[in-house]
């Protein structure tokens, strides 16, 4: 029992570390190092937005591939997640100019998309049913600590942004390797327990139960019926708008502070605040769970709008900027949880595919927002771009209230067709 518990804790810790690295230290750290990278490689905000947009598209491709393949090939996906993060981060660190740098940035973002569905299946296979839900929550919260780690790393190493990317690459190797080793141990331990008792439920064939709903043969129904899209029409639009609105802070938040005269070392603290805000969602999860998903969405998007506007209103006032970033980090992370609850409320049977589709739209919105806001920064300045992003967040918040009471559920005919 002690060995099994130790294996469980180790597997959860390794999974959390992989999320922390692929999201916090690689994908989302792009905006953290952007001022120094722009200065060294000589590209403007428009190019920065285009590169970020490409990374978002790579993330979407990785997430879709991972969602389709995690049932049968979760270990291969862990390898792919680690490899893309390592090669991407190393490519950015060694890039002599903007073109190979951009290729590395795009490739590195795919690692996060591959990691999430792979870890869902790894935890399903390695943990008892009663421990899976809590473990999934902890692992998914790894982005917040990852952002904090990236900020502390930047504080220690900047202006040497190249070394920071090499450290992130090393972290990806270690985290992916740990997941693979502990996954093998956990699966072997569960197989031994099954063989020593009833011999019925083996770890490699047991029916999984978890947030993504992945079975041994892959996801059930990648595309929902038309009635699903009708019932989700406001949710889909809200996810797209929220993604576009979030692109301002994720991509240009620290650059804004540096350009307004905040010391480079001090501006890194904003990134630590983003991570702290995201981590705080663990504390607020229980009270938020008592509210309707649409209400949580409206609340969190309103806070996101306030954080985005606050970051631009007084960018030179460091305490205000830090508070705005912490609010944004909490709001963004909590909003993603609201999306999961929202689609589950509408159609619980397809909550897995619904979550995947909504997250794809969220990141596609980030891709569009990165390009559009980057171009706006070059022509109208940071203030205009951030105000527009805040307005988009408010519009998305309003969509949470448009859903009528008693949402139209999936039709009985569609339920029977399942």
N, C-alpha and C positions, 0 to 999 in steps of 0.2 A: 504493500500500500504506500509506504514512504517513497519507494522508487517510482511508482506510478505518479504520485503527487508531484515529485520533483521533476519528472519528465514533463508533466502538464505545465508546470510553472515555467520551465525552460522553453517549451515550445511557444507559449504565449509571449514570453519575453523576446524570443527571436523574431516572431511574427511582428510584434510591435516595433522592433528595431528595423525590420525591413521596410515597413510603412514609413517610419521616421526618416529613413535614408532616401527612399525613392521619391517620397513626396517633399519632406521638409528640407533635405540637404541637396536634392538634385532638381526636381521639377519646379518647386516654388522658390528656390534660392536664386533663380535667375534675376528676379527683381531686386534682390538684396545686393548683389554684386554689380548691378547695372551701371552705376555711376563710374566705377573704376574701369569696367570693361569698355564702356563707351570712350573714356579718355584714352585708353591704351590702343584700342583697335580703330577708333575714329568713325563711329556710325551714329546717326541721329535717332530721335525718338520714333520716327516713322519706320526705320529699319528695325529698331528694337521691337516695335509692335508686330512687324511681319514675322520676325523670328519667333516671338512668343506665340503668335497664331499658329505657326507651323508646329510648335511643340504641343499645342492643344490638340491639333488634328492627329498628331502621332499618339497622344494619350488616348484619344477616342479609338483609334485603330487598335491599340493594345488592349483596351478594355473590351472591345467587341470580340477580338480574337480570344482573349482570356475567358470571357463569358461562355463562348462556344466550346472551348477546349478543356476547361478546368475539370470537368467530370472525369475524363480519362487521362489527362496529361498534366496534372497539377504540379508534379515535380519538375517536368520540363518547363512549365511556365515560371516556376521559381528561378530556374537557371536562366531563362530568357530575361526575366525582370532584372536579375542581378547583372547579367551581361550587358544589357542595353544601358543600364545606369552607369556601369563601369566604363564602357567604351565611350558613351556620350560625355561623361564628366572628364575623362582623360582627354578626349578630343578637344573639349573647350580649353582645358588647361594648357595644351600644347599647340593650339591653333596660332599660326603666324599672322593671319588676317581674318576678316569677317566671314568669308565664305566657309572655310572648314569649321570655324567657330559655330556658325549657324547650323551646319550639319550635325555637329556634336550636340548642340542644344536641343534640336528636334529629336534626335535619337534618344537622348537621355530621358526625355519626357515620357517615352513609351513605357519605360520600366514601371512607373507608377500604375499605369493602366493594366499592365500584366500582373502586377503583384496582388492587387485587391482580390480578384476572383480566385486566384491560385490559393491564397491564404484561407479564403472561406472553405474551400474543399479540404485543405490540409488540416484545419481545425476540426472539421466534421469527421474526418477519418481518425484523428489522433486523440480526441477527447470524448468522454461520455456525454450523452445527450444533455444531461442536467447542467453541464459546465459550458456548453457551447455558446449559449446566448451571452453570458457574461464575458467570455473570452473574446467573442467577436467585437463586443463594445470596447474592450480595452485595446485590442489590436487596431481597430479603426480610429481610435483616438491618438494613435501614434504620430499623426501629422503635427499636432500641437507641440509635443516635446521635440519633434524634429525641427520645427521652425525655431524653437528656442535654442537648440544646439547649433543651428546654422548661424544664428545671431551671435552667440558666444564665440563660435569659430571665427566669424568675421571680425569681431572685436579683437581677437588675438592675432589675426594674420593680416588683415588689410593694412596697406593697399596691395598686398600680394594675393590677389584673387586667384591666380593660377594654382598656388599651393593649396588654397581652400578647396578647389575642385578636385585636386589629387587626393586630399584627405577624404572627401566625400566618396571618391571611387574606392578607396580602401575600405571605407565603412560598408559599401555595397557588397564587396567581396565577403567580408566577415559576416554580415547579416544573412545573406543568401546561403552561405555555407552552413551557418548555424541552423537555419530552418531545415535544410536538407538532412543534416545529421540527426537532429532531434525528431524530425518527422519519421525517419526510419526507425529510431528507437521507440517512439510512441506507438507506431503501427505494429512493431514486433511485440511490444509488451501487451498490447490489446489482443493480438493473435494468440499469445501464450495463455492469457487469461481465459479466452474463449475455448481454446483447446483443453484447458484444465477443468472446465466446468461442464457446459452443455455441448460445446463443440458446434453450436449452431450459428452464433453471430460472430463472424470473422471481420476484422477491421477493414479488409479490402472489399468486402461485399455487403456490409451492413448498410441499411438504408439511412442516408444522412438526413439530418433535419437542421436547417439553418436559414439565415437571412436570405441567401441567394437562391435557395431551392434547387441546388444542383444535385443531380443523381449520378450514379456511376456511368451512365451513358450520356451525360450532358444535360443542358437545360431543357425544360419542358416548354415548347412553344416560344421560339424567339420573337415572333411577331404576334401580338394580340389581335383580336378581331376588330372590325370597324367600330363596334359599339364601345370598345375600350377607349379608343381615341376620342369618341364623342364625349364620353363621361370625363375624360382627362383634359378636355380642350383648354381649360383655364390653367391647369397645372402645367401643361406642356409649355404654354406661352410664358408662364411665370418663371419656369426654370431657365428658359432662354434669356429672358430679360435680366434675371438675377446674375447669370453668368457674364453678360455684357457689362453690367454695373460693377461687378467685382473686379474687372480687369484693371481699373484705375489704380486701386491700392496695391494689388498684387504686382503689377508691372512697374508703376511709376511712383509708388508711395515714398520710398527712400530717396529716389532721385529728386523729388520735389523738395524734400527737406534739405538736401545738399545744395540744391540750386538757390535756396533762399538763405543760405549762409550758416546753416547748422553744421557744426563740426562733423567730419566724416565719422569719427569714432563714436560720437554721441548719437548720430542718426541711426547707427546700428541697433541702438536700444529699442527703436521702433519695431524692429523685427522680433526682438525678444518679447515685446508686448503683444504682437500678433500671435505668437505661439502661446503665450500665457493665457490670452483670451480664448484661444481654441481649446486649450487644456481645461479651462474652467467649465466647459460644457459638461464634463463629467459630474460636476457638483450640481449643476442646474437641471440635469436630465430628468430627475424624479418630479420636481414641480411642473416642468414643461409637459411631461407625459400626461398630466391631469387635464390639460387643455386640448381642445379640438385641433387637429393638424392645421386647418386653415387659419385659426387664431394664432398658433405658434408661427406660422409663415408670415402673417402680417406683422407680428411683433418683431421677429428677427430681421425682416427686410427693412422695417422702419429704423431699427437700430443700425443696420448696415448703411442706410442712407445718411443717418446722422454721423456715423463714423467717417464716411467718405467726405461729406461736406465739412466736417470738423477738421479733417486733415488738411484741407485746402484753405479753410477760413483763416487760420492763424498758424501757418506752417513754421514760422520762426519761433513760436512759443512752445518750447520743448514739452512741458507737462501736458499741454493741450493735445499736441501731436501724439504723445504716448498714449493718452487716454483714448483718443480717437482710434488708434490702431488696436488697442486692447478690445474696444467695443466692436470694431469690425471683425477681429479674429473670432470673438465669441459668436457674433451674429452669423457669420458665414458658416461656421461649423454647425451651429444649431439649426440653421436653415436646411442643410443637407439632411439632417435627421428628420426635419419636418416633411421633406419630400418623400422619404421612405414611409413615414406614417400616413401621409396623404394618399399615396397610391395603394397602400395596404387597406385603408378605409374604404376605398372605392371598389377594389377587387383584390381581396386577400389571396385568392388562388394564384394570381399572376403578380404578386408583389415583387418577385425576383426580377422578372423581365421588365416590370414597370419601373423598378429602381434603376435598372441598367439603362433604359431608354431616357429616363429623366436626367440621369447623370451625364449621358452623352450630350443631351441638349444643353445642360449647364456648361459643359466644357466647350461645346461649339459656340455658345454665347460668349465665352471668354475669348475664343479665337477671333470672332467678329469685333468684340469690344477692344481687343488689343490693337488691331489694325486701325479701327476708326478713331479711337482715343489717341493713339500715337500720332496719327496725322493731324488731329486737332491740337495736340500739344505743340507741334511744330508751327502751326499757323495762328492759333489763338491763345496759347499758353496753358499752363497747368490748371489755373483757376477755372477756366471755362470747361475744360475736359472733366474735371472732378465734379463740378456742379451738374453737368449733363449726366454723369454716371450716378450721382445721388438722385436725380430726378427719375432715372430709369429704375433705380431700386424702389423708390416710392410708388411708381406705377406697378411694379411687380408686387409690392406689398398690398396694393389695392385689389389685385386679382384674388387674393386670399379671401376677400369678403364677397366676391361676386358669385361664388358657388352657392346655389340655393340650398336651403335646409333639406336634408334627406336627399343626398346626391343620388342621381340616377344610377342604379347599380347595373352591372352587366346583365343583359337580358336572360331570361330563363332558357331560351333556345340556345344561347351561347354557352350557358352553364352546362346544359345537357350535352353539348357538342364536345366538351372537354373529355 
